[in-house]
């Protein structure tokens, strides 16, 4: 499985971010930059999880609203969302998250496959490449959810982007 | 092949194409009654350069053919042979063949059989026309071609020889041919008996033999040709250099050398091999139309790949370099000024530097855009030839006048203008122009004239095609439009509206008999392309005096004059070209139809009101009744008033594609970035109107 396969690999660097109180992570090699301040221009009749575009130094880049994607509800008023710019399959995309915390070195052996979460869950198992536990400040472990970007983006309506680009 | 070599090859193709274009232009501009010697030299030089380069880059076929042209030109240049109109035609065909050669060579294909035959016929005519046999050209390109092969490590030739039918009667010693060949190197032969007819039809005195020969030799191709000197006629001898050492041989070649399979068998097998598309159609997996469509697409991709370079004048680049130098100085000035910003002097310096920066950035922007601009000459240059040919074909005397070839246009435009202009010019000659007799009867000069004019007017480019023919028959157009249901019975359209009807799809293709027939053939293509480019068409026509068709195009696709407006919380940009006016609406002007559709009466015309905010689903906090600003837009002859919250201003915006990272959005043609760094969407007015029509239909 994933763990035996990964044991030969070196440490994996991930970018950690928070979303509705949970800790998520992305492989750092997919991340291009982080934008703290950007005004989103809404696109008419766009799906709520992809509400609009931003100006990234002259390029028009669409934004993925991860809270909507995972049906986590609206962000509370006091958070200032951050946009993580990623590159997936040759296209640039901004992912809006609540906050970015850390860059961590993960031991691939510590990554475990995600358990079956049930079909009701919006965050299906297919988007998760694994779970890792981190030693928390208080002694109890916190769980880190590793996202599989490629699968996240190849899913459902988002793949419309792909077909539109051809 | 290495990248560098590939690059040189591309350069060769570009240069050769240009040289061929130059030859054509020179040929057409020559006055045959008083030929300028300099023109002949130009022609000769062009042919010579193509030949030399082709040989260097390993295209012996191109070189050999160009040599034939060159040797035809030689006596002409020496004054030994007059340049007759016929010879000019032949030379023009020769130029076409060079292009065909280049086209196929670029794709790494050999010349199709049809073209090979055309070439043989043309060469024959070029030579017979000379009256006397051509003086042999010892400086032979064949040597050049062969040299190029040896340069690449030539190993020999694959030869296909079909003996002439009368070989026996002429007493040709065929056996000796092979003995001579064997002297040159290692020889392998496969007799091809497939051309021998059944015995009852066989005339024993005819020779039906053919051979495929594989000759491994380091001798130049000329030596091989010499062996066949007395038996080669027309295309019965084909010599092809073998693939150079080290390159991967084809399967057929290996089978030939190792298994002794005859080349004739391989050819037959290959001819039975079907293309992928055909196979799929046979299997019933796809429809033939689908395959054709896919092939079209492939062709388009290929064309795009080829057209993706721009040649830029060095002068333009130099100016850019200068400008960047100035910018660096300005930047230094600013840095210095910012250090002393608290002093009065520093402040002055700062504002001076900012002023300079403003001017320089604007200029830089213009110049960078200018790189994409190419002279309209690129399209125009093909028309002298076309008009010449068409005139000859139709028996009409037509002269073509061109003006403003130096007018610059965006490269994309140039490519998209080729088809529309070709249609317009062809139609002008074919249908606009009367026959000689008709012209004489109506008291006009027998020589008709067509004018192609390009000019830049303010923010747009005008391209005009004007003929002095019979003009449009508006009564007929009216009748036809009624028949086809394009006009409502009893309507009284203006002359301009009637003129524009010729661009309706299939307007006159149906009935080829009327005198405006053909004027609509492909005319919808014109309309389509011009609209894609964001331009429009104007037609002026006077019966008996001629027709003028004017294409009005924006300067570039990259920048757009826009009207920025606010709807709800968002900013949108209307392309200024589709905005007629904007005004404050008076409550009394607006009436409702069917309860919720609003219309406004403007100078006696009822125009639907579209709520932009509603149509685009923008969130906003305003009450609908407060929206009193209307922007009157027009597209495809329809008008609508779009209600917005605020007019922000008129400005040039740089168009950015939404599709690079996102996708196409209905009603939005692109995006731009405003002064404050925010993204604003550019509205696609025709798209919005269609969307509105769709919603209205759904609501009704």
HADDOCK unambig.tbl for C-alpha pairs under 7 A between the chains (distance, minus, plus):
assign (segid A and resid 39 and name CA) (segid B and resid 678 and name CA) 6.31 0.50 0.50
assign (segid A and resid 41 and name CA) (segid B and resid 679 and name CA) 5.87 0.50 0.50
assign (segid A and resid 41 and name CA) (segid B and resid 680 and name CA) 6.81 0.50 0.50
assign (segid A and resid 44 and name CA) (segid B and resid 616 and name CA) 4.99 0.50 0.50
assign (segid A and resid 44 and name CA) (segid B and resid 617 and name CA) 5.91 0.50 0.50
assign (segid A and resid 44 and name CA) (segid B and resid 618 and name CA) 6.83 0.50 0.50
assign (segid A and resid 45 and name CA) (segid B and resid 616 and name CA) 6.87 0.50 0.50
assign (segid A and resid 45 and name CA) (segid B and resid 617 and name CA) 6.44 0.50 0.50
assign (segid A and resid 54 and name CA) (segid B and resid 679 and name CA) 6.14 0.50 0.50
assign (segid A and resid 55 and name CA) (segid B and resid 673 and name CA) 6.97 0.50 0.50
assign (segid A and resid 55 and name CA) (segid B and resid 677 and name CA) 6.75 0.50 0.50
assign (segid A and resid 55 and name CA) (segid B and resid 678 and name CA) 6.27 0.50 0.50
assign (segid A and resid 55 and name CA) (segid B and resid 679 and name CA) 5.75 0.50 0.50
assign (segid A and resid 60 and name CA) (segid B and resid 658 and name CA) 6.22 0.50 0.50
assign (segid A and resid 60 and name CA) (segid B and resid 661 and name CA) 6.94 0.50 0.50
assign (segid A and resid 61 and name CA) (segid B and resid 661 and name CA) 5.77 0.50 0.50
assign (segid A and resid 61 and name CA) (segid B and resid 662 and name CA) 6.88 0.50 0.50
assign (segid A and resid 62 and name CA) (segid B and resid 661 and name CA) 6.63 0.50 0.50
assign (segid A and resid 62 and name CA) (segid B and resid 662 and name CA) 5.84 0.50 0.50
assign (segid A and resid 91 and name CA) (segid B and resid 661 and name CA) 5.53 0.50 0.50
assign (segid A and resid 92 and name CA) (segid B and resid 661 and name CA) 5.92 0.50 0.50
assign (segid A and resid 161 and name CA) (segid B and resid 662 and name CA) 6.17 0.50 0.50
assign (segid A and resid 161 and name CA) (segid B and resid 663 and name CA) 5.73 0.50 0.50
assign (segid A and resid 164 and name CA) (segid B and resid 663 and name CA) 5.45 0.50 0.50
assign (segid A and resid 164 and name CA) (segid B and resid 664 and name CA) 6.90 0.50 0.50
assign (segid A and resid 165 and name CA) (segid B and resid 659 and name CA) 6.43 0.50 0.50
assign (segid A and resid 165 and name CA) (segid B and resid 663 and name CA) 6.44 0.50 0.50
